[in-house]
Amino acid sequence: MRLIWRGAARVQGDPRGPGGPPHLRITIMGVLEMGALQKIGGKRLWRGVHVPEHKESTCHLPIRRMPFAPMLVTPLSQHTGAPAKAIVREGQEVVRGEPIAAADGFVSVPMHAPATGRVERIALAPSARGELTRAIYIRPYASASQEVLYGAPQEIEHMTPEEIVLAVQATGVVGLGGAAFPTHVKLKVPDGKHIDTVIVNGCECEPYLTSDHRVMLEHPEQVLHGARVAMKAVGAARAIVGVEDNKMDAVEALRKANGARTDKTAGISIEPVAAKYPQGAEKMLIKVLLGREIPSGGLPADIGVGVFNVATLAQIGELLPRRQGLIERVVTITGPGVAKPGNYLVALGTPIRWALEQAGCTDQAASVILGGPMMGASIGSFDVPITKGVTGILVLTSRDSNAHIFPCIHCASCVNICPMHLNPSQLGMLARKERYGEMAAEYHLNDCFECGCCSYVCPAHIPLVQYFRVAKQTNRKARARA
């Protein structure tokens, strides 16, 4: 690592204290750039940032199950694509794991009952995006054992790739790293494409979050089993599990599990990579592990790669042999506003209000973010339920946030740090003038994967990544109207 000091600036905040962006901001003039130099394919790269990790409060704590909330709210849209269609009625009794909504097309997934109980109603519910969405309200029975009573064994070894894709869709598994894209769609290799390598993303570079870390430590066999399923589905000969080198205990756990089953783990390797943000972005991880680069506007399949989150494959490795559905996930609940931080196994549909009560949300809480501080989004209501794509709940206090925004000083810090070699400053100025079409056509807006590095290093505290999200959404609506 090397430090480059530009201008006369001073660091704001305690580097050891809590915070995300705007923690460790550089004020008024100059920027302290912190990054890692890596040699990839003979080329030394200088991109990304080293952010305070803030993982120490939860990374050593085992996964704990959270009690069921008095009411579970299951939105029919918890994924990219068409919402699921309810197949239950109000007043109906359901058992834990039973399908309660069917997929509406190929780019859609079913929903399963997160608890044994009674369907109270099917009505609108608040979502993290601020809009109301249709959901199934289930009141769990207090006297029920809450065992998963729905499912049946199935032999994956004898399945064809097409059968695996349909079986994965039946589980309702989506990308658990936050994107919530249906996993079975990624397992369906597009016509004319060939996948030779599966990359399992275990980096978890986002500050505060440690759920993937704990899954790798406590369930390495499930991760490897899921990787083998993905290899068979896409026809890949090898798989690489990429883990940041600040999680060497997870690397050792995976290697131990990998070596214990040499008959079935051929072609799987576990590789540590430099701890740097945003190392977990699929474009960055592919570049580091394989030296390949996804073309602008392209997908990993264009260069023969399939990328899957480690928690996603762990769920496939657990659920697919049992023919069961996704009804719970591990969520990191942490931050300076939480008294009992940890990684909790939470039933999907649990209201955030209930989850924070169980984790001991303090009176000093000022902001609640779903995900991490770099790419997460604040919520406006505690009644929002935990869905499949929620990786963590971060609770910040008033002293951890900074609402002061200053004019751009043209320091070029965002340009120097952008992993995609974009010009965030120029994109930000175009966004403020609402020239969204020009941003996409001439300045490659869609190549931005919203890592937040530009917002993090900006000495003027300009929320650049939020501008880009608005621009992308506006462009999507314009294309839909056209």
Beta strands, then each sheet from edge to edge (+ up, - down):
strand 1: 2-6
strand 2: 11-12
strand 3: 25-26
strand 4: 31-40
strand 5: 43-47
strand 6: 64-65
strand 7: 72-75
strand 8: 85-86
strand 9: 93-94
strand 10: 99-102
strand 11: 111-112
strand 12: 117-126
strand 13: 132-140
strand 14: 197-201
strand 15: 238-244
strand 16: 268-273
strand 17: 305-309
strand 18: 328-334
strand 19: 342-347
strand 20: 365-370
strand 21: 377-378
strand 22: 392-397
sheet 1: 1+ 4- 5+
sheet 2: 2+ 3-
sheet 3: 6+ 19+ 18- 22- 20+ 21-
sheet 4: 7+ 13- 12+ 9-
sheet 5: 8+ 10- 11+
sheet 6: 16+ 15+ 14+ 17+
end
